Amino acid sequence: MKLLVLGAGAWGTALAVSAADRHAVTLWARDPAQRRSLREERCNRRYLPQVPLPPQLRVAGEGDAAALAAGHDLVVIAAPMAGLRGMLQALADSRLPIAWLCKGFEAPQSQPFGLLGHEVQADVAPQLQGGALTGPSFALEVALRRPTALVAASPHAAVRDALVAAFHSSELRVYANDDLVGAEVGGAVKNVLAIATGLCDGLSLGLNARAALVTRGLAEITRLGIALGGRAETFMGLSGLGDLVLTATGDLSRNRKVGLLLAQGHSLQQAVDSLGHVAEGVYCARTVVARAERLGVDMPVARAVVELLDGGLRPADAVARLMGRDPAAEGR
């Protein structure tokens, strides 16, 4: 099987490394300097310096990505959410299975609210057979071949089958799911809620508080996901509960780190600058809340995160607001 991974960030590199033992993999890097470094040093010095590139992994980047895709069986877009639209436009005429790795909502374009990945695809390349590879995973652990389970989410069996064939191995289990909407909502909103749990941990509020935030956060994800057309059972799986637990509690979580730094008194800009990577929760939090409000979905934890990021709430005040809400039935 011939795989093309478009984007040499942490996630693209990790999956390319993971699959290179079994398939012919090309890792495409847009930046000439990074491309040269990957070829000469045989590691991703910026994102995964601990992980050597397998000798058989090919590094490309010269020429048009769409033309390069024609010689492959599966194309994986490993760009951040802000780059997905352009990549899909470039691949709009492809008949290959296409999958993306980014999790989040795109910033609003012509519409008044941001779009999930499948909505971006429907907007710019509706004829493509697309899907998402998602679930609870840190790139470093995948690259080091530590046990991981992911979800190949797509309404198209050809995309699900291609992702399973490409990445399923003894270290990486890939489960198929046709609920792309649900899988993408889980992957997007958990980033926002991880900021809240990082805040909780940074303020030393205890494990009880963390458990409460994770549980109520899952309820918010589920409410929004169902309103957008996802299935309830998806949010109890890897792309819902699994991804939320990992991102909200794992020390490798960039979104959790933002919450920790805010609790320590850092400004949002200082927190983001210290990461060196994209924290999607910072950029999509407002869109999450805006879409929820348009749909009449109550998301108090996500709303508090937005006010915190906008400077309207101090960390301690955000916690006080959530704890001071009126009593309610758990199912609401």
Buried (B, 14 or more C-beta within 10 A) or exposed (E): EEBBBBBBBBBBBBBBBBBBEBBBBBBBBEEEEBBEBBBEEEBBEBBBEEBBBBEEBBBBBEEEBBEBBEEBBBBBBBBBBBBBBEBBEBBBEBEBBBBBBBBBBBBEEEEEBBBBBBBBBBBBBEEBBBBBBBBBBBBBBBBBBEEBBBBBBBBBEEBBBBBBBBBBBEBBBBBBBBBBBBBBBBBBBBBBBBBBBBBBBBBEBEEEBBEBBBEBBBBBBBBBBBBBEBBEEBBBBBBBBBBBBBBBBBEEBBBBBBBBBBBEEBEBEEBBEEBEBBBBBBBBBBBBBBBBEEBEBBBBBBBBBBBBBEEEBEBEEBBEBBEEEEEEEEEE
